[in-house]
Amino acid sequence: MILVTGVSGVLGGLVHRRLADAGLPVLAGSRTPQDGGRRIDFDEPAGLAEAFAGVAVLVLVSAGYAEDDVVTARHGAVIEAAVRAGVRHVVYTSLAASGERMTIAPPHRWTERALAAAPLGWTVLRNGLYAELAGGLAAAGAERAAAEGVFRLPWGRGTLPVVAREDLADVAATVAREVQEALVAGRPVPHLGRTYELEGDAVVGGAELAGALARALGREVRYEPSPLGEVWDALREGAAPYQVGHAVSLHSNVASGFAVAGPSDLPGLLAAEPRPARELVEAVVRESVVRESVRREAVAG
């Protein structure tokens, strides 16, 4: 049996759907389970071992939406419970090397070390940053771009490598399936003890995001590098402290030229060519602009 955590999130939901569509025995793990899923609450560690009963392969989708100490406590509890429950292999969605200097990296690396020290099999999938993230950053500047023809972002001349989230889901589902099938058949387990770098081959900078806005809005949009301090100002109200710190760290790494992708294992783990990540960025921006236009028309009408 395979269990995927975080199925209420986009990545976890995609991985679970692929495994279910392939006819594999797979359970959906969530704080609010539905349709026969199991309740998996990382903040309630006492119930995790029971929730993992009968699971051979656990796809651990990172619970990164919290302060670092909370994330490591959650992941540590999951690993301990998996060992107690007899889980044989954990597939963990980590962070690619292009994010090594970002503040989101330490909990991922801590979890990788904890898995390596645990008495079970493991595979680490170091996921690149999503194309959808870059598209969202551009979409957030659509209102100003429409009014002033300017898109501001503190990236300087830096660029960010991006990857399609659908591709990452494909890889996670493939690895989990191949591990499960090997365990059932009693064959040597593929991907055992492997760490895969899943970087995208597309990079985007401020100029590319401004171009996506220009095409979506049908007007000229100029990229204008902004001071990093504007991020603090924009997020000070309404965002958790860790969210502000992570956002500033991402922007600073891009502007400093540290968000650089090395060799990627992604093409070799996909059945087809990687999805065109730049087109996904364009799609996110276009959909956001159209959605906002519809909203404004509804309000006006």
Sequence and secondary structure as in RCSB ss.txt:
>XXXX:A:sequence
MILVTGVSGVLGGLVHRRLADAGLPVLAGSRTPQDGGRRIDFDEPAGLAEAFAGVAVLVLVSAGYAEDDVVTARH
GAVIEAAVRAGVRHVVYTSLAASGERMTIAPPHRWTERALAAAPLGWTVLRNGLYAELAGGLAAAGAERAAAEGV
FRLPWGRGTLPVVAREDLADVAATVAREVQEALVAGRPVPHLGRTYELEGDAVVGGAELAGALARALGREVRYEP
SPLGEVWDALREGAAPYQVGHAVSLHSNVASGFAVAGPSDLPGLLAAEPRPARELVEAVVRESVVRESVRREAVA
G
>XXXX:A:secstr
 EEES TTSHHHHHHHHHHHHTT  EEEEESS  TT EE  TT GGGHHHHTTT SEEEEE   SS HHHHHHHH
HHHHHHHHHHT  EEEEEEE GGGTTSTTHHHHHHHHHHHHHSSSEEEEEEE  BHHHHHHHHHHTHHHHHHHSE
EEETTTT EEEEB HHHHHHHHHHHHHHHHHHHHHT   TTTTEEEEE  SEEEEHHHHHHHHHHHHTS  EEEE
  THHHHHHHTTTS HHHHHHHHHHHHHHHTT       SHHHH SS    HHHHHHHHHHHHHHHHHHHHHHHH
 
